[in-house]
Every structure is written in structure tokens, then in C-alpha cells.
Amino acid sequence: MVVVFLIFALLVSSPAVAQEASLIDILAAKGVLSKKEVQRLKKGTKAKTREYDQKALIGLLREKGILEDEDVTQLRSPATTAMVPTPAAAPPTKEVTEWLSHLESRQAALQA
């Protein structure tokens, strides 16, 4: 179950670009993929971006029984939680500025 979660997190989080170790390398180190499978997957790697064929990896993990149909469905339809940037706050109006100034004056008087 933990392996499946890690695979989902790595596959969905960002494009599979190898920075230090690719997902394929990590799965090989954990014994999920054999050397031959790694070589086969890396043959489909795009040279410039070092991206591997995600569909081939998913297919291989399905063959091994690590991913099931419902897992693949989740990969194909990720949650639609779009990050909407928060608009910048508008500068305070004249009334707000005056009120804050009044409150600061009252606070200073009470502390004196």
C-alpha cells in the first residue's frame, strides 16, 4: 500500500523529469523493477528532458499487479483542485486609515 501511494505521489505530482534519480531508479532500488525492465523503460526516455514514458511504466506496474484499474483511473483523472492566486489586498480607504489612526491614539492614551 505504501509503495502504491509513493508511486501515485511521484507520478501525479509533476512531470517525470530526472533531477537526481528518476522514479524508475527509485523503483529499481526498492526491488519493484528489474534491471531489464529499467533498461526497457529507459529506452523510451526522451533525451533532452530525460522524461520516461509514463504510460509504459503504468502498464508495467499493472502487469505486476501493483496498480489496479481503479488506481489508473485516479491517475487519469486527478482531483481538480486548481490553485487560484489570491488577489492582492486593496490599499486601505481614507476612512480606514483615519479609523486606525484614531484607534492607535486611543491605545496610546490608555497605556499612558
N, C-alpha and C positions, 0 to 999 in steps of 0.2 A: 504494500500500500504506500509506503514511504517513497519507494522508487517511482511509482506511478505519479505521485504528487510532484516529485522533483522533475520528472520528465515534463509534466504539464507546465510547471512554472518556467522551465527553460525554453520550451517550445513556444509558449504563448507570450512571454514577457517581451521579447524583442526579436528582430531578425537574427538568425543564427550566424553571427559573424564571430569568427575565432579571434579572441584577443590574446589570451594566454593558452587556454585549452578549449577545444570545441566540445560540444555536447557529446559528440561521438567519442572523443578521447576520454571523457569522464565516464561514459557508459562502459567503455572498454576496460578502464581501470577498475570498475566495480564488478567486472565479470559478466555484464549483461550482453556485451557484444564480443564476438571472437575476432581474432586478427584478420581472418579472411573477410568477415562482414565489414570490418572497419575499412579495409582496403577497397572493397566493392563500393561502399558508401562514399569514400573519399575520391574515387574515380569520377564521380558525378559532381565534384566540387568545382565551383566557378573560381578560376584562378585569381582574378583581380580582387574580388571581395572575400574570397575564401569561404563562401557560403556553400553549405551542403544541401543536397536535395531532401527537403523536409518530408516530402511525400514518400520517398524511398525509405527513410528512417521509420516513419509511421507504419508503412507496410511491413517492414521487418519486425517491428515491435508487436504488430498484430499477429504475425505468423508465430511468434514466440509465445503468444498468449499474455503478454504484458499489458497491451492495450486491448480493450474490447470495443465493440461498436459504439456503445454509449460514450466511451471516453473520446473516441474520434469525433463524434458528433459535437461534443463540448469544444473540441479544438477548432472545428469548422465554424461554430457559431459562438464566438466569445461574447461575454457579457458586454452590453452596450453602455458602459459607463464612461461616457466621454468627459474628459477633463475640460471644463469650461472655465476660461480665465475670469477671475473676479475683476469687475471693473474698478478702476481707481476711484477712491472717495473724492467727492466734490469738495472744493475748498469751503470752509465754513462761511455762512452768510454773515452779514453785518450784525444781525440780531444775535446770532450765536456767539460771535466774538464779544459783543457787549455783555451778554449774559455771563460768559466765562470770566470776563474781567471783573464783573460785579461779584461773582462767587469768590474769586481769589481775594478781592478786597475784604469781603466779609470773613473769610477764613483767616486772613492776616489779623483782622481786628479781634477775632475770638481767641487767637493764640497769644495775643499781646497781653 
